[in-house]
Amino acid sequence: MRIAIDTDRCIGAGQCALTAPGVFTQDDDGFSALLPGREDGAGDPLAREAARACPVQAITVTED
């Protein structure tokens, strides 16, 4: 799995970090960011749910 965040679309709602805190965080400006080394979701089953929870669909999860 590969996770990408469209930083131009992100509004900083934080739903991703609340849903999958082992994969997502928020940067100093409050926008979504992946934790270091978690670009593949680190096997967290909540990564896909976090993408669905994004109110502006800024997160894309694709299969390798």
mmCIF file as Biopython writes it, N, C-alpha, C and O atoms, coordinates in Angstrom:
data_model
#
loop_
_atom_site.group_PDB
_atom_site.id
_atom_site.type_symbol
_atom_site.label_atom_id
_atom_site.label_alt_id
_atom_site.label_comp_id
_atom_site.label_asym_id
_atom_site.label_entity_id
_atom_site.label_seq_id
_atom_site.pdbx_PDB_ins_code
_atom_site.Cartn_x
_atom_site.Cartn_y
_atom_site.Cartn_z
_atom_site.occupancy
_atom_site.B_iso_or_equiv
_atom_site.auth_seq_id
_atom_site.auth_asym_id
_atom_site.pdbx_PDB_model_num
ATOM 1   N N  . MET A ? 1  ? 0.843   -1.162 0.000  1.0 0.0 1  A 1 
ATOM 2   C CA . MET A ? 1  ? 0.000   0.000  0.000  1.0 0.0 1  A 1 
ATOM 3   C C  . MET A ? 1  ? 0.893   1.232  0.000  1.0 0.0 1  A 1 
ATOM 4   O O  . MET A ? 1  ? 1.984   1.221  0.571  1.0 0.0 1  A 1 
ATOM 5   N N  . ARG A ? 2  ? 0.428   2.277  -0.636 1.0 0.0 2  A 1 
ATOM 6   C CA . ARG A ? 2  ? 1.152   3.549  -0.691 1.0 0.0 2  A 1 
ATOM 7   C C  . ARG A ? 2  ? 0.147   4.655  -0.350 1.0 0.0 2  A 1 
ATOM 8   O O  . ARG A ? 2  ? -0.962  4.674  -0.883 1.0 0.0 2  A 1 
ATOM 9   N N  . ILE A ? 3  ? 0.536   5.570  0.535  1.0 0.0 3  A 1 
ATOM 10  C CA . ILE A ? 3  ? -0.330  6.657  0.969  1.0 0.0 3  A 1 
ATOM 11  C C  . ILE A ? 3  ? 0.249   7.977  0.481  1.0 0.0 3  A 1 
ATOM 12  O O  . ILE A ? 3  ? 1.450   8.222  0.600  1.0 0.0 3  A 1 
ATOM 13  N N  . ALA A ? 4  ? -0.612  8.822  -0.067 1.0 0.0 4  A 1 
ATOM 14  C CA . ALA A ? 4  ? -0.201  10.154 -0.506 1.0 0.0 4  A 1 
ATOM 15  C C  . ALA A ? 4  ? -1.197  11.179 0.032  1.0 0.0 4  A 1 
ATOM 16  O O  . ALA A ? 4  ? -2.395  10.915 0.126  1.0 0.0 4  A 1 
ATOM 17  N N  . ILE A ? 5  ? -0.677  12.344 0.380  1.0 0.0 5  A 1 
ATOM 18  C CA . ILE A ? 5  ? -1.517  13.436 0.872  1.0 0.0 5  A 1 
ATOM 19  C C  . ILE A ? 5  ? -1.400  14.603 -0.101 1.0 0.0 5  A 1 
ATOM 20  O O  . ILE A ? 5  ? -0.299  15.064 -0.403 1.0 0.0 5  A 1 
ATOM 21  N N  . ASP A ? 6  ? -2.534  15.070 -0.584 1.0 0.0 6  A 1 
ATOM 22  C CA . ASP A ? 6  ? -2.562  16.250 -1.457 1.0 0.0 6  A 1 
ATOM 23  C C  . ASP A ? 6  ? -2.543  17.469 -0.534 1.0 0.0 6  A 1 
ATOM 24  O O  . ASP A ? 6  ? -3.580  17.885 -0.018 1.0 0.0 6  A 1 
ATOM 25  N N  . THR A ? 7  ? -1.365  18.027 -0.334 1.0 0.0 7  A 1 
ATOM 26  C CA . THR A ? 7  ? -1.215  19.124 0.616  1.0 0.0 7  A 1 
ATOM 27  C C  . THR A ? 7  ? -1.925  20.401 0.161  1.0 0.0 7  A 1 
ATOM 28  O O  . THR A ? 7  ? -2.224  21.270 0.980  1.0 0.0 7  A 1 
ATOM 29  N N  . ASP A ? 8  ? -2.193  20.513 -1.132 1.0 0.0 8  A 1 
ATOM 30  C CA . ASP A ? 8  ? -2.940  21.675 -1.614 1.0 0.0 8  A 1 
ATOM 31  C C  . ASP A ? 8  ? -4.421  21.567 -1.273 1.0 0.0 8  A 1 
ATOM 32  O O  . ASP A ? 8  ? -5.111  22.580 -1.162 1.0 0.0 8  A 1 
ATOM 33  N N  . ARG A ? 9  ? -4.902  20.353 -1.110 1.0 0.0 9  A 1 
ATOM 34  C CA . ARG A ? 9  ? -6.309  20.118 -0.819 1.0 0.0 9  A 1 
ATOM 35  C C  . ARG A ? 9  ? -6.589  20.050 0.680  1.0 0.0 9  A 1 
ATOM 36  O O  . ARG A ? 9  ? -7.688  20.391 1.116  1.0 0.0 9  A 1 
ATOM 37  N N  . CYS A ? 10 ? -5.613  19.618 1.471  1.0 0.0 10 A 1 
ATOM 38  C CA . CYS A ? 10 ? -5.788  19.427 2.909  1.0 0.0 10 A 1 
ATOM 39  C C  . CYS A ? 10 ? -6.220  20.730 3.581  1.0 0.0 10 A 1 
ATOM 40  O O  . CYS A ? 10 ? -5.667  21.794 3.302  1.0 0.0 10 A 1 
ATOM 41  N N  . ILE A ? 11 ? -7.224  20.636 4.478  1.0 0.0 11 A 1 
ATOM 42  C CA . ILE A ? 11 ? -7.700  21.803 5.214  1.0 0.0 11 A 1 
ATOM 43  C C  . ILE A ? 11 ? -7.336  21.729 6.693  1.0 0.0 11 A 1 
ATOM 44  O O  . ILE A ? 11 ? -7.668  22.634 7.458  1.0 0.0 11 A 1 
ATOM 45  N N  . GLY A ? 12 ? -6.655  20.656 7.102  1.0 0.0 12 A 1 
ATOM 46  C CA . GLY A ? 12 ? -6.230  20.524 8.485  1.0 0.0 12 A 1 
ATOM 47  C C  . GLY A ? 12 ? -7.324  20.102 9.445  1.0 0.0 12 A 1 
ATOM 48  O O  . GLY A ? 12 ? -7.273  20.450 10.625 1.0 0.0 12 A 1 
ATOM 49  N N  . ALA A ? 13 ? -8.311  19.362 8.968  1.0 0.0 13 A 1 
ATOM 50  C CA . ALA A ? 13 ? -9.399  18.911 9.831  1.0 0.0 13 A 1 
ATOM 51  C C  . ALA A ? 13 ? -8.910  17.946 10.916 1.0 0.0 13 A 1 
ATOM 52  O O  . ALA A ? 13 ? -9.486  17.889 12.002 1.0 0.0 13 A 1 
ATOM 53  N N  . GLY A ? 14 ? -7.852  17.193 10.624 1.0 0.0 14 A 1 
ATOM 54  C CA . GLY A ? 14 ? -7.260  16.299 11.612 1.0 0.0 14 A 1 
ATOM 55  C C  . GLY A ? 14 ? -7.929  14.954 11.770 1.0 0.0 14 A 1 
ATOM 56  O O  . GLY A ? 14 ? -7.564  14.184 12.658 1.0 0.0 14 A 1 
ATOM 57  N N  . GLN A ? 15 ? -8.901  14.654 10.929 1.0 0.0 15 A 1 
ATOM 58  C CA . GLN A ? 15 ? -9.596  13.364 11.038 1.0 0.0 15 A 1 
ATOM 59  C C  . GLN A ? 15 ? -8.652  12.187 10.812 1.0 0.0 15 A 1 
ATOM 60  O O  . GLN A ? 15 ? -8.816  11.132 11.424 1.0 0.0 15 A 1 
ATOM 61  N N  . CYS A ? 16 ? -7.675  12.361 9.945  1.0 0.0 16 A 1 
ATOM 62  C CA . CYS A ? 16 ? -6.727  11.276 9.683  1.0 0.0 16 A 1 
ATOM 63  C C  . CYS A ? 16 ? -5.896  10.963 10.927 1.0 0.0 16 A 1 
ATOM 64  O O  . CYS A ? 16 ? -5.719  9.797  11.278 1.0 0.0 16 A 1 
ATOM 65  N N  . ALA A ? 17 ? -5.391  11.991 11.586 1.0 0.0 17 A 1 
ATOM 66  C CA . ALA A ? 17 ? -4.569  11.794 12.780 1.0 0.0 17 A 1 
ATOM 67  C C  . ALA A ? 17 ? -5.396  11.218 13.930 1.0 0.0 17 A 1 
ATOM 68  O O  . ALA A ? 17 ? -4.876  10.457 14.746 1.0 0.0 17 A 1 
ATOM 69  N N  . LEU A ? 18 ? -6.668  11.574 13.997 1.0 0.0 18 A 1 
ATOM 70  C CA . LEU A ? 18 ? -7.536  11.014 15.027 1.0 0.0 18 A 1 
ATOM 71  C C  . LEU A ? 18 ? -7.868  9.553  14.739 1.0 0.0 18 A 1 
ATOM 72  O O  . LEU A ? 18 ? -7.958  8.737  15.656 1.0 0.0 18 A 1 
ATOM 73  N N  . THR A ? 19 ? -8.047  9.232  13.468 1.0 0.0 19 A 1 
ATOM 74  C CA . THR A ? 19 ? -8.445  7.881  13.069 1.0 0.0 19 A 1 
ATOM 75  C C  . THR A ? 19 ? -7.275  6.907  13.081 1.0 0.0 19 A 1 
ATOM 76  O O  . THR A ? 19 ? -7.419  5.782  13.559 1.0 0.0 19 A 1 
ATOM 77  N N  . ALA A ? 20 ? -6.129  7.312  12.570 1.0 0.0 20 A 1 
ATOM 78  C CA . ALA A ? 20 ? -4.954  6.433  12.478 1.0 0.0 20 A 1 
ATOM 79  C C  . ALA A ? 20 ? -3.715  7.172  13.007 1.0 0.0 20 A 1 
ATOM 80  O O  . ALA A ? 20 ? -2.849  7.560  12.222 1.0 0.0 20 A 1 
ATOM 81  N N  . PRO A ? 21 ? -3.625  7.368  14.324 1.0 0.0 21 A 1 
ATOM 82  C CA . PRO A ? 21 ? -2.505  8.118  14.890 1.0 0.0 21 A 1 
ATOM 83  C C  . PRO A ? 21 ? -1.151  7.431  14.734 1.0 0.0 21 A 1 
ATOM 84  O O  . PRO A ? 21 ? -0.115  8.057  14.956 1.0 0.0 21 A 1 
ATOM 85  N N  . GLY A ? 22 ? -1.144  6.169  14.360 1.0 0.0 22 A 1 
ATOM 86  C CA . GLY A ? 22 ? 0.103   5.460  14.123 1.0 0.0 22 A 1 
ATOM 87  C C  . GLY A ? 22 ? 0.662   5.690  12.734 1.0 0.0 22 A 1 
ATOM 88  O O  . GLY A ? 22 ? 1.771   5.254  12.425 1.0 0.0 22 A 1 
ATOM 89  N N  . VAL A ? 23 ? -0.105  6.378  11.891 1.0 0.0 23 A 1 
ATOM 90  C CA . VAL A ? 23 ? 0.300   6.643  10.510 1.0 0.0 23 A 1 
ATOM 91  C C  . VAL A ? 23 ? 0.364   8.144  10.227 1.0 0.0 23 A 1 
ATOM 92  O O  . VAL A ? 23 ? 1.296   8.617  9.578  1.0 0.0 23 A 1 
ATOM 93  N N  . PHE A ? 24 ? -0.627  8.887  10.715 1.0 0.0 24 A 1 
ATOM 94  C CA . PHE A ? 24 ? -0.747  10.308 10.399 1.0 0.0 24 A 1 
ATOM 95  C C  . PHE A ? 24 ? -0.471  11.187 11.609 1.0 0.0 24 A 1 
ATOM 96  O O  . PHE A ? 24 ? -0.644  10.778 12.757 1.0 0.0 24 A 1 
ATOM 97  N N  . THR A ? 25 ? -0.042  12.390 11.321 1.0 0.0 25 A 1 
ATOM 98  C CA . THR A ? 25 ? 0.125   13.432 12.326 1.0 0.0 25 A 1 
ATOM 99  C C  . THR A ? 25 ? -0.258  14.742 11.660 1.0 0.0 25 A 1 
ATOM 100 O O  . THR A ? 25 ? -0.693  14.755 10.508 1.0 0.0 25 A 1 
ATOM 101 N N  . GLN A ? 26 ? -0.099  15.833 12.377 1.0 0.0 26 A 1 
ATOM 102 C CA . GLN A ? 26 ? -0.313  17.145 11.794 1.0 0.0 26 A 1 
ATOM 103 C C  . GLN A ? 26 ? 0.974   17.939 11.932 1.0 0.0 26 A 1 
ATOM 104 O O  . GLN A ? 26 ? 1.652   17.875 12.958 1.0 0.0 26 A 1 
ATOM 105 N N  . ASP A ? 27 ? 1.301   18.691 10.886 1.0 0.0 27 A 1 
ATOM 106 C CA . ASP A ? 27 ? 2.529   19.479 10.917 1.0 0.0 27 A 1 
ATOM 107 C C  . ASP A ? 27 ? 2.340   20.727 11.786 1.0 0.0 27 A 1 
ATOM 108 O O  . ASP A ? 27 ? 1.284   20.909 12.391 1.0 0.0 27 A 1 
ATOM 109 N N  . ASP A ? 28 ? 3.339   21.562 11.844 1.0 0.0 28 A 1 
ATOM 110 C CA . ASP A ? 28 ? 3.294   22.756 12.689 1.0 0.0 28 A 1 
ATOM 111 C C  . ASP A ? 28 ? 2.178   23.722 12.308 1.0 0.0 28 A 1 
ATOM 112 O O  . ASP A ? 28 ? 1.733   24.521 13.132 1.0 0.0 28 A 1 
ATOM 113 N N  . ASP A ? 29 ? 1.729   23.647 11.062 1.0 0.0 29 A 1 
ATOM 114 C CA . ASP A ? 29 ? 0.635   24.509 10.606 1.0 0.0 29 A 1 
ATOM 115 C C  . ASP A ? 29 ? -0.736  23.837 10.746 1.0 0.0 29 A 1 
ATOM 116 O O  . ASP A ? 29 ? -1.756  24.433 10.400 1.0 0.0 29 A 1 
ATOM 117 N N  . GLY A ? 30 ? -0.760  22.606 11.250 1.0 0.0 30 A 1 
ATOM 118 C CA . GLY A ? 30 ? -2.015  21.898 11.463 1.0 0.0 30 A 1 
ATOM 119 C C  . GLY A ? 30 ? -2.481  21.049 10.300 1.0 0.0 30 A 1 
ATOM 120 O O  . GLY A ? 30 ? -3.580  20.495 10.335 1.0 0.0 30 A 1 
ATOM 121 N N  . PHE A ? 31 ? -1.654  20.940 9.264  1.0 0.0 31 A 1 
ATOM 122 C CA . PHE A ? 31 ? -2.039  20.144 8.101  1.0 0.0 31 A 1 
ATOM 123 C C  . PHE A ? 31 ? -1.558  18.709 8.232  1.0 0.0 31 A 1 
ATOM 124 O O  . PHE A ? 31 ? -0.607  18.423 8.958  1.0 0.0 31 A 1 
ATOM 125 N N  . SER A ? 32 ? -2.220  17.823 7.529  1.0 0.0 32 A 1 
ATOM 126 C CA . SER A ? 32 ? -1.916  16.398 7.583  1.0 0.0 32 A 1 
ATOM 127 C C  . SER A ? 32 ? -0.503  16.095 7.098  1.0 0.0 32 A 1 
ATOM 128 O O  . SER A ? 32 ? 0.000   16.703 6.153  1.0 0.0 32 A 1 
ATOM 129 N N  . ALA A ? 33 ? 0.118   15.134 7.778  1.0 0.0 33 A 1 
ATOM 130 C CA . ALA A ? 33 ? 1.447   14.660 7.393  1.0 0.0 33 A 1 
ATOM 131 C C  . ALA A ? 33 ? 1.560   13.197 7.787  1.0 0.0 33 A 1 
ATOM 132 O O  . ALA A ? 33 ? 0.913   12.740 8.729  1.0 0.0 33 A 1 
ATOM 133 N N  . LEU A ? 34 ? 2.380   12.478 7.061  1.0 0.0 34 A 1 
ATOM 134 C CA . LEU A ? 34 ? 2.646   11.082 7.409  1.0 0.0 34 A 1 
ATOM 135 C C  . LEU A ? 34 ? 3.783   11.042 8.413  1.0 0.0 34 A 1 
ATOM 136 O O  . LEU A ? 34 ? 4.739   11.813 8.320  1.0 0.0 34 A 1 
ATOM 137 N N  . LEU A ? 35 ? 3.673   10.146 9.364  1.0 0.0 35 A 1 
ATOM 138 C CA . LEU A ? 35 ? 4.786   9.942  10.283 1.0 0.0 35 A 1 
ATOM 139 C C  . LEU A ? 35 ? 5.961   9.374  9.498  1.0 0.0 35 A 1 
ATOM 140 O O  . LEU A ? 35 ? 5.748   8.632  8.540  1.0 0.0 35 A 1 
ATOM 141 N N  . PRO A ? 36 ? 7.178   9.696  9.872  1.0 0.0 36 A 1 
ATOM 142 C CA . PRO A ? 36 ? 8.349   9.173  9.151  1.0 0.0 36 A 1 
ATOM 143 C C  . PRO A ? 36 ? 8.313   7.649  9.041  1.0 0.0 36 A 1 
ATOM 144 O O  . PRO A ? 36 ? 8.093   6.939  10.022 1.0 0.0 36 A 1 
ATOM 145 N N  . GLY A ? 37 ? 8.535   7.172  7.821  1.0 0.0 37 A 1 
ATOM 146 C CA . GLY A ? 37 ? 8.556   5.734  7.572  1.0 0.0 37 A 1 
ATOM 147 C C  . GLY A ? 37 ? 7.192   5.090  7.444  1.0 0.0 37 A 1 
ATOM 148 O O  . GLY A ? 37 ? 7.108   3.868  7.327  1.0 0.0 37 A 1 
ATOM 149 N N  . ARG A ? 38 ? 6.126   5.864  7.460  1.0 0.0 38 A 1 
ATOM 150 C CA . ARG A ? 38 ? 4.773   5.311  7.391  1.0 0.0 38 A 1 
ATOM 151 C C  . ARG A ? 38 ? 4.101   5.510  6.044  1.0 0.0 38 A 1 
ATOM 152 O O  . ARG A ? 38 ? 2.882   5.380  5.937  1.0 0.0 38 A 1 
ATOM 153 N N  . GLU A ? 39 ? 4.876   5.824  5.013  1.0 0.0 39 A 1 
ATOM 154 C CA . GLU A ? 39 ? 4.315   6.057  3.687  1.0 0.0 39 A 1 
ATOM 155 C C  . GLU A ? 39 ? 3.584   4.837  3.133  1.0 0.0 39 A 1 
ATOM 156 O O  . GLU A ? 39 ? 2.761   4.954  2.226  1.0 0.0 39 A 1 
ATOM 157 N N  . ASP A ? 40 ? 3.894   3.665  3.690  1.0 0.0 40 A 1 
ATOM 158 C CA . ASP A ? 40 ? 3.240   2.432  3.248  1.0 0.0 40 A 1 
ATOM 159 C C  . ASP A ? 40 ? 2.099   2.019  4.182  1.0 0.0 40 A 1 
ATOM 160 O O  . ASP A ? 40 ? 1.522   0.944  4.018  1.0 0.0 40 A 1 
ATOM 161 N N  . GLY A ? 41 ? 1.780   2.858  5.144  1.0 0.0 41 A 1 
ATOM 162 C CA . GLY A ? 41 ? 0.705   2.562  6.079  1.0 0.0 41 A 1 
ATOM 163 C C  . GLY A ? 41 ? 1.128   1.698  7.248  1.0 0.0 41 A 1 
ATOM 164 O O  . GLY A ? 41 ? 0.367   1.532  8.201  1.0 0.0 41 A 1 
ATOM 165 N N  . ALA A ? 42 ? 2.331   1.145  7.189  1.0 0.0 42 A 1 
ATOM 166 C CA . ALA A ? 42 ? 2.896   0.325  8.266  1.0 0.0 42 A 1 
ATOM 167 C C  . ALA A ? 42 ? 1.957   -0.791 8.717  1.0 0.0 42 A 1 
ATOM 168 O O  . ALA A ? 42 ? 1.960   -1.195 9.879  1.0 0.0 42 A 1 
ATOM 169 N N  . GLY A ? 43 ? 1.156   -1.277 7.776  1.0 0.0 43 A 1 
ATOM 170 C CA . GLY A ? 43 ? 0.249   -2.378 8.097  1.0 0.0 43 A 1 
ATOM 171 C C  . GLY A ? 43 ? -0.932  -1.992 8.971  1.0 0.0 43 A 1 
ATOM 172 O O  . GLY A ? 43 ? -1.663  -2.865 9.439  1.0 0.0 43 A 1 
ATOM 173 N N  . ASP A ? 44 ? -1.129  -0.706 9.196  1.0 0.0 44 A 1 
ATOM 174 C CA . ASP A ? 44 ? -2.221  -0.244 10.051 1.0 0.0 44 A 1 
ATOM 175 C C  . ASP A ? 44 ? -3.547  -0.347 9.299  1.0 0.0 44 A 1 
ATOM 176 O O  . ASP A ? 44 ? -3.719  0.302  8.267  1.0 0.0 44 A 1 
ATOM 177 N N  . PRO A ? 45 ? -4.484  -1.151 9.797  1.0 0.0 45 A 1 
ATOM 178 C CA . PRO A ? 45 ? -5.761  -1.315 9.106  1.0 0.0 45 A 1 
ATOM 179 C C  . PRO A ? 45 ? -6.610  -0.044 9.113  1.0 0.0 45 A 1 
ATOM 180 O O  . PRO A ? 45 ? -7.567  0.060  8.346  1.0 0.0 45 A 1 
ATOM 181 N N  . LEU A ? 46 ? -6.275  0.916  9.962  1.0 0.0 46 A 1 
ATOM 182 C CA . LEU A ? 46 ? -7.041  2.151  10.026 1.0 0.0 46 A 1 
ATOM 183 C C  . LEU A ? 46 ? -6.594  3.191  9.000  1.0 0.0 46 A 1 
ATOM 184 O O  . LEU A ? 46 ? -7.226  4.240  8.878  1.0 0.0 46 A 1 
ATOM 185 N N  . ALA A ? 47 ? -5.524  2.921  8.265  1.0 0.0 47 A 1 
ATOM 186 C CA . ALA A ? 47 ? -5.034  3.885  7.272  1.0 0.0 47 A 1 
ATOM 187 C C  . ALA A ? 47 ? -6.086  4.149  6.203  1.0 0.0 47 A 1 
ATOM 188 O O  . ALA A ? 47 ? -6.302  5.299  5.822  1.0 0.0 47 A 1 
ATOM 189 N N  . ARG A ? 48 ? -6.737  3.112  5.718  1.0 0.0 48 A 1 
ATOM 190 C CA . ARG A ? 48 ? -7.791  3.291  4.709  1.0 0.0 48 A 1 
ATOM 191 C C  . ARG A ? 48 ? -8.994  4.033  5.288  1.0 0.0 48 A 1 
ATOM 192 O O  . ARG A ? 48 ? -9.598  4.870  4.617  1.0 0.0 48 A 1 
ATOM 193 N N  . GLU A ? 49 ? -9.330  3.724  6.517  1.0 0.0 49 A 1 
ATOM 194 C CA . GLU A ? 49 ? -10.442 4.406  7.171  1.0 0.0 49 A 1 
ATOM 195 C C  . GLU A ? 49 ? -10.126 5.893  7.341  1.0 0.0 49 A 1 
ATOM 196 O O  . GLU A ? 49 ? -11.013 6.736  7.205  1.0 0.0 49 A 1 
ATOM 197 N N  . ALA A ? 50 ? -8.873  6.211  7.637  1.0 0.0 50 A 1 
ATOM 198 C CA . ALA A ? 50 ? -8.462  7.611  7.766  1.0 0.0 50 A 1 
ATOM 199 C C  . ALA A ? 50 ? -8.635  8.346  6.442  1.0 0.0 50 A 1 
ATOM 200 O O  . ALA A ? 50 ? -9.064  9.500  6.426  1.0 0.0 50 A 1 
ATOM 201 N N  . ALA A ? 51 ? -8.307  7.695  5.344  1.0 0.0 51 A 1 
ATOM 202 C CA . ALA A ? 51 ? -8.495  8.307  4.023  1.0 0.0 51 A 1 
ATOM 203 C C  . ALA A ? 51 ? -9.978  8.563  3.767  1.0 0.0 51 A 1 
ATOM 204 O O  . ALA A ? 51 ? -10.343 9.612  3.237  1.0 0.0 51 A 1 
ATOM 205 N N  . ARG A ? 52 ? -10.831 7.616  4.140  1.0 0.0 52 A 1 
ATOM 206 C CA . ARG A ? 52 ? -12.277 7.797  3.958  1.0 0.0 52 A 1 
ATOM 207 C C  . ARG A ? 52 ? -12.821 8.905  4.856  1.0 0.0 52 A 1 
ATOM 208 O O  . ARG A ? 52 ? -13.783 9.583  4.495  1.0 0.0 52 A 1 
ATOM 209 N N  . ALA A ? 53 ? -12.203 9.090  6.028  1.0 0.0 53 A 1 
ATOM 210 C CA . ALA A ? 53 ? -12.675 10.100 6.984  1.0 0.0 53 A 1 
ATOM 211 C C  . ALA A ? 53 ? -12.310 11.523 6.588  1.0 0.0 53 A 1 
ATOM 212 O O  . ALA A ? 53 ? -12.874 12.476 7.125  1.0 0.0 53 A 1 
ATOM 213 N N  . CYS A ? 54 ? -11.377 11.678 5.660  1.0 0.0 54 A 1 
ATOM 214 C CA . CYS A ? 54 ? -10.950 13.018 5.246  1.0 0.0 54 A 1 
ATOM 215 C C  . CYS A ? 54 ? -12.120 13.743 4.583  1.0 0.0 54 A 1 
ATOM 216 O O  . CYS A ? 54 ? -12.666 13.253 3.594  1.0 0.0 54 A 1 
ATOM 217 N N  . PRO A ? 55 ? -12.514 14.905 5.115  1.0 0.0 55 A 1 
ATOM 218 C CA . PRO A ? 55 ? -13.682 15.598 4.552  1.0 0.0 55 A 1 
ATOM 219 C C  . PRO A ? 55 ? -13.459 16.189 3.161  1.0 0.0 55 A 1 
ATOM 220 O O  . PRO A ? 55 ? -14.427 16.537 2.485  1.0 0.0 55 A 1 
ATOM 221 N N  . VAL A ? 56 ? -12.215 16.309 2.725  1.0 0.0 56 A 1 
ATOM 222 C CA . VAL A ? 56 ? -11.935 16.872 1.401  1.0 0.0 56 A 1 
ATOM 223 C C  . VAL A ? 56 ? -11.219 15.876 0.489  1.0 0.0 56 A 1 
ATOM 224 O O  . VAL A ? 56 ? -10.718 16.257 -0.569 1.0 0.0 56 A 1 
ATOM 225 N N  . GLN A ? 57 ? -11.166 14.602 0.891  1.0 0.0 57 A 1 
ATOM 226 C CA . GLN A ? 57 ? -10.510 13.528 0.111  1.0 0.0 57 A 1 
ATOM 227 C C  . GLN A ? 57 ? -9.091  13.910 -0.296 1.0 0.0 57 A 1 
ATOM 228 O O  . GLN A ? 57 ? -8.707  13.744 -1.454 1.0 0.0 57 A 1 
ATOM 229 N N  . ALA A ? 58 ? -8.313  14.421 0.659  1.0 0.0 58 A 1 
ATOM 230 C CA . ALA A ? 58 ? -6.924  14.807 0.384  1.0 0.0 58 A 1 
ATOM 231 C C  . ALA A ? 58 ? -5.958  13.629 0.473  1.0 0.0 58 A 1 
ATOM 232 O O  . ALA A ? 58 ? -4.789  13.757 0.110  1.0 0.0 58 A 1 
ATOM 233 N N  . ILE A ? 59 ? -6.446  12.469 0.960  1.0 0.0 59 A 1 
ATOM 234 C CA . ILE A ? 59 ? -5.585  11.305 1.154  1.0 0.0 59 A 1 
ATOM 235 C C  . ILE A ? 59 ? -5.936  10.239 0.130  1.0 0.0 59 A 1 
ATOM 236 O O  . ILE A ? 59 ? -7.103  9.892  -0.056 1.0 0.0 59 A 1 
ATOM 237 N N  . THR A ? 60 ? -4.906  9.727  -0.529 1.0 0.0 60 A 1 
ATOM 238 C CA . THR A ? 60 ? -5.085  8.662  -1.510 1.0 0.0 60 A 1 
ATOM 239 C C  . THR A ? 60 ? -4.318  7.436  -1.034 1.0 0.0 60 A 1 
ATOM 240 O O  . THR A ? 60 ? -3.143  7.526  -0.675 1.0 0.0 60 A 1 
ATOM 241 N N  . VAL A ? 61 ? -4.995  6.289  -1.034 1.0 0.0 61 A 1 
ATOM 242 C CA . VAL A ? 61 ? -4.369  5.018  -0.691 1.0 0.0 61 A 1 
ATOM 243 C C  . VAL A ? 61 ? -4.407  4.146  -1.938 1.0 0.0 61 A 1 
ATOM 244 O O  . VAL A ? 61 ? -5.478  3.868  -2.479 1.0 0.0 61 A 1 
ATOM 245 N N  . THR A ? 62 ? -3.250  3.723  -2.383 1.0 0.0 62 A 1 
ATOM 246 C CA . THR A ? 62 ? -3.169  2.855  -3.552 1.0 0.0 62 A 1 
ATOM 247 C C  . THR A ? 62 ? -2.395  1.593  -3.202 1.0 0.0 62 A 1 
ATOM 248 O O  . THR A ? 62 ? -1.586  1.575  -2.274 1.0 0.0 62 A 1 
ATOM 249 N N  . GLU A ? 63 ? -2.660  0.549  -3.957 1.0 0.0 63 A 1 
ATOM 250 C CA . GLU A ? 63 ? -1.911  -0.698 -3.790 1.0 0.0 63 A 1 
ATOM 251 C C  . GLU A ? 63 ? -0.651  -0.656 -4.639 1.0 0.0 63 A 1 
ATOM 252 O O  . GLU A ? 63 ? -0.667  -0.141 -5.757 1.0 0.0 63 A 1 
ATOM 253 N N  . ASP A ? 64 ? 0.428   -1.191 -4.116 1.0 0.0 64 A 1 
ATOM 254 C CA . ASP A ? 64 ? 1.688   -1.250 -4.868 1.0 0.0 64 A 1 
ATOM 255 C C  . ASP A ? 64 ? 1.594   -2.225 -6.016 1.0 0.0 64 A 1 
ATOM 256 O O  . ASP A ? 64 ? 2.561   -2.402 -6.756 1.0 0.0 64 A 1 
#
